[in-house]
Amino acid sequence: MDIPVHASILGLLLLVTLAGAQELADVSHPWQQVDLDEAALSRARRSVAPFIELDEQQLVDLIPARKPIYSWAKFPIPGTVSWDPPKPQQITIGSETFIPEERFPATDSLEHTGPDGTLWTYEFFPDANGEPIYPTCVRDAAARDRYVEAALSMGRLYQVTGEIDYARRAALIIARFAQVYPGYPIHGRTSSRGRYKFFETEPYPYTSGKWAQWYPVDMPDTEKLAMAYDLIHPSGIIEQLGIELGRDLRREIELGFFADHVGLILKYDTWHATNLAMRTHNLHPSKCRSMIAIGRTIGRPDFVHYACMNMQEILDARFMVDGVFPESPDYHAQTAGGLLSGALLLQGYTDPPGYTDQLSGKRFDNFDRDVEFPMLRRAYEYLDDCPYPDGMRMVVHDTWPRHRPENARTRTTSRLFPAFGHAVLGLGEHAQQAEAHLHYSKGFGHEHNDTLNLALWACGEELLSELGYTYTYRGWATGSLGHNLVVVNGGNQLTQPREGGSSIENPSAAVGGELVTWFPVHDGFGLVEATGADAYPACSIYRRAVMLVALDEQHTACVDIFEVAGGSQHDWMAHGSAEKDQTLAFTAPSAPFADSLAEDGRIHIPMDTQEQQVRGLLTEFDRYGQQSQYWGNIRHVSKVSGLGPWQATFAGLQPSDAKLRLHLLAPTDCEVYFGEAPSIRRAREHLPDIEKYMMPIMTARRTGESLTSRYVAVWEPCSAEPWLDQVELLHDGPDGLVIRMSAGDTIATVFWAPDAATTLATDGISLTGRFGCVRTSANALRMSACEATRMVSGATEITAEALEPFPLVSAEVADAGDRLIVAGHLPDQIEPGGWGILLHPGGQTRAIRLGEITRNADTTSITCPDGLGLVGSNADNHWRETCFPMRTFD
């Protein structure tokens, strides 16, 4: 599969697009279908009623002619701004309604002459940092948004009811925006953290726009107005109104507004979409969708094809074989959602007769999104699979921790996103659902310093949290200290190549983890193990194994083994719930230690992200190799007395809240500290509330030269009272671990070994292999093993053939299905539905679910139902990924 060289065609398309007055193709209006049931029809009528009550002159006069502008400063009253035509000077935020310039009088003004020669005045007052706040622009922006939505609603109402007044008023709104649009100045930031200003000389920066402040999302309002225009076009009102006004409205609207706006954005593309990261940015699907809507409305199939080519490149070059856009679940939803919405606008589209696009060389006849964009289906399957049982998307990287009850489920199973790098061990139904998440992805934008982070969801809620996305204490939320992992040498993990540059442009240098073992939960036992030593180059070992063990249908424990070798300080971090007030109590005695864990013992309240941006600083983010500034953000610290093992409980304040009991079994020579830190989430981005909400946090610290640590813990989620009667570390040696958990008459014995040839034994139970679990009760014996050849419990013995890696002969990607050919004969014990680990020459790994297995004389053919994304042959020993990150291996 060849990826189009998008940048090389941008200039050509720009010439085609802007060269003179290009003929507009005939369009059969409306190309949209509108279907409003009675309830939706009633809501639409109510929403536009205030605009219908205005006379036509009032309707036009209330449309803001001046472009709203912004700064880094936030309006003093947070919340969504609403505006209504009956009281046009007022705005409402929450429960407060006021005239902005009276509530917040301006003390200064800024003047700027627009492109059409109009002198605009922007009154402002400074915030505490001296940044301007434009109170009347807040009103103008809210009014403009309301007018755009009203025009689209009126267009839909006209289509459904045929009432001409809706079409006429929509036309008046569109015509007025077409009249003021040419005078809009270019405004925005000099860079992502630069100053806000007006721009008069091309090329304009990426973070600027004519309608908005960031060019890829400059056209959504123009798109809505274009769609309204399409819906009212059959009424003939545009021509009639043009005669009344003495204006060529069709030309003004279609060429002077809609086509001109697309042309400007195409210019921006030639200036900025010059590398893969920029061309496939998560905002560009919005741009593409707008181009499609405008192109279909005014008969510009070249706009449509350009957008499709950009969408195809995003899917081909940035989505992984498991369907994931790897920045974060939220940015996946934004990107995939934008692509799907654009594809939906294209469904059934046919190019004008005889049209073949000059750039793509294609024409569309009855466009089918499943044929043109097959990856979209896989991308949406990921959105179904990634939420926690309560519907909140798994909080990974920059993901807003928002509850979405519509995504909740009643049954949980294990899921693996093997190319992205995230494993979910899951089991149970309804209130007994439990999930352990081990994250090991690489950094491809919007990442956190979170390799081998553990999240735990059980008993109806998230029990081990990370903070997610925030614009407040962003450095704290993204840093390694804000995650459940081992922090080495007191500082952040690496997330981007040490030699510099972008991992998107140089994916072979991307930093993160690799999967070692994957055994999805079966019969109440499952495990995942991953390594991530390149996140801490000082370490030769940085590896975590997580096992989910169901002792019965109501009770599940999580065994957690974290090995680290290298560095001089190891901090095993654990955070409680970020969703509610909690306490953290140890059974061992403790005493106050310091105000914080900073070296000076003082609390260091972080500078919020907004202030960092205003000042043009980047100091909120810890640099790799430096001691984290956020030890000072862990407050009111106590130290636990004595040696381990330790037992502690994270508990909510309400009787109905779940608890999480920790059994930290090893090492026993740690210094254990606990305190609290801002939980971020519950403040809901309202900065004054950030310091009101705290969450418990602890670390088990070890120090020493060339340090080696093996942390062994058992997590016990409890709906009410603790249920594990005893947790013991029966064996802890270089050859491995044996852990015993007891609950009533049920005993679970868990084995872990670093080497599959190791034999571990205790009390008549033995394992030769790496992972195993034996559960006994009065009437049952359950035995589970992975990467093992023999397991014995009393008189019961299970054996398996030892397997060596099978060399790859070839790999192919085809419409009929992806396929691997391996040398040798796979044993019969390997069945379809199982998993294998693909080992790349550079040490990279990826799990593959096995499909149909055909055993031949010297080779075995394996289909890959989830996709393989790899082509190559051992004939020339060259292998290439066909999906992002598109690495090559020799």
Number of C-alpha atoms within 10 A of each C-alpha: 10 8 13 15 12 18 18 11 14 20 16 13 20 17 12 14 19 16 9 8 8 11 8 14 17 13 16 12 16 18 17 17 9 14 12 14 10 9 8 11 17 12 14 18 16 12 16 20 14 14 23 17 12 15 10 14 9 12 19 19 11 16 20 19 18 21 22 23 23 22 16 20 19 14 16 10 10 12 12 9 16 18 23 16 19 11 9 14 17 18 22 18 14 12 6 8 14 13 17 19 19 11 10 17 15 19 10 12 12 11 10 13 15 18 14 12 9 13 12 17 12 20 19 21 18 14 14 9 11 10 19 25 24 28 24 24 21 20 24 23 21 20 22 21 14 19 28 23 17 27 29 29 23 31 29 27 26 22 24 16 10 14 13 18 14 25 28 23 23 29 25 19 22 26 24 17 22 22 16 16 24 16 20 20 24 22 25 27 23 17 12 14 17 16 17 21 15 19 18 13 7 9 12 21 20 21 19 26 26 22 22 22 20 19 25 25 20 22 26 19 19 24 24 22 30 25 24 29 27 24 28 28 19 14 17 12 19 24 15 13 17 16 12 9 10 9 13 13 22 15 13 17 24 21 19 16 23 24 22 18 22 23 20 16 22 25 21 20 20 19 17 17 20 14 13 17 18 15 21 22 15 23 18 23 28 24 25 28 27 31 33 24 26 29 27 30 29 23 19 24 25 23 25 25 25 23 25 24 17 21 28 19 20 25 26 23 23 25 26 26 25 23 27 30 27 25 25 27 23 22 21 22 20 17 26 28 18 22 27 21 16 25 26 15 18 23 13 14 17 15 23 16 10 7 15 16 17 13 15 14 9 12 18 19 12 12 18 16 19 12 8 13 17 12 21 21 14 18 24 17 13 20 19 13 19 20 19 28 28 20 17 20 25 25 23 26 27 22 23 21 22 14 14 13 11 9 17 16 16 12 15 20 17 20 18 22 22 23 26 26 25 23 26 29 29 27 27 20 16 14 15 18 26 33 26 26 26 24 25 27 31 29 28 24 20 15 21 28 28 32 36 31 25 22 24 24 21 29 23 17 20 23 23 22 23 30 27 25 24 21 14 22 24 21 25 26 26 26 23 27 32 29 29 25 24 31 27 29 20 23 24 26 29 25 24 24 19 13 7 9 12 16 20 22 14 15 19 16 18 24 25 27 26 28 26 19 22 23 20 24 21 15 12 20 27 27 27 24 22 26 23 24 24 22 27 26 16 17 18 15 19 26 23 26 22 22 26 25 27 21 22 12 12 15 21 26 22 24 19 20 19 22 16 23 19 22 21 16 20 25 24 21 21 24 28 30 26 25 20 17 18 21 18 21 16 16 10 14 10 16 11 13 16 20 19 24 23 19 11 12 17 17 18 18 16 16 14 18 21 19 15 15 17 18 15 13 14 12 12 20 19 21 15 17 16 11 16 23 22 27 22 20 23 29 25 18 19 20 18 21 14 15 14 18 18 19 17 15 22 23 24 19 12 10 10 9 18 22 28 27 24 19 21 21 19 20 20 17 14 22 18 22 23 27 26 23 25 26 29 30 22 18 16 14 16 14 17 8 13 19 13 12 18 25 23 24 27 23 23 22 21 20 18 11 9 12 16 20 23 16 20 22 24 23 20 21 27 22 21 14 11 14 16 20 12 12 20 15 18 13 16 17 8 8 15 17 21 21 22 19 20 19 17 12 10 18 21 22 24 23 26 24 22 13 15 17 16 15 19 20 17 15 8 9 18 22 30 23 24 24 26 26 27 23 24 18 16 9 7 8 14 14 19 18 25 19 19 24 19 19 24 17 20 9 7 10 13 14 13 13 11 12 11 6 11 16 14 19 18 20 22 17 19 12 5 7 13 20 25 22 21 20 17 17 15 20 11 8 9 12 13 14 14 13 17 16 16 19 17 13 11 10 8 14 20 19 21 23 19 20 19 14 20 13 17 12 8 10 18 20 22 21 23 21 15 16 19 27 22 21 20 21 16 13 8 8 12 13 19 16 19 22 22 24 24 19 15 18 15 12
